[in-house]
Amino acid sequence: MKKVLYLLTLLDNKTEEDIFFGLNKESIVISPEGGSVDILVYSNHKWEIKGGSDWCTPSVTCGNANENGEKVSFSAELTY
């Protein structure tokens, strides 16, 4: 099984005290057969996913503030 780590970066010029950012999972695992995993991104600020890999792709690479959580699906296909 492979683990995926993406760096989520906050945009704009707010001080660290003003920024709230969280994920509902610390890491994800996708089986060798492929599949997808959903992660909720909680933030009071714009965010962006940077970096990546050829075998696993996120459904979105940026989002706006959403303290209720915005879903990002990471998926990988068996063909890779």
Secondary structure as GFF3:
##gff-version 3
##sequence-region A 1 80
A	DSSP	beta_strand	2	4	.	.	.	ID=ss1
A	DSSP	beta_strand	7	10	.	.	.	ID=ss2
A	DSSP	three_ten_helix	16	18	.	.	.	ID=ss3
A	DSSP	beta_strand	21	23	.	.	.	ID=ss4
A	DSSP	beta_strand	28	30	.	.	.	ID=ss5
A	DSSP	beta_strand	35	43	.	.	.	ID=ss6
A	DSSP	beta_strand	47	50	.	.	.	ID=ss7
A	DSSP	beta_strand	57	58	.	.	.	ID=ss8
A	DSSP	beta_strand	62	63	.	.	.	ID=ss9
A	DSSP	beta_strand	66	76	.	.	.	ID=ss10
###
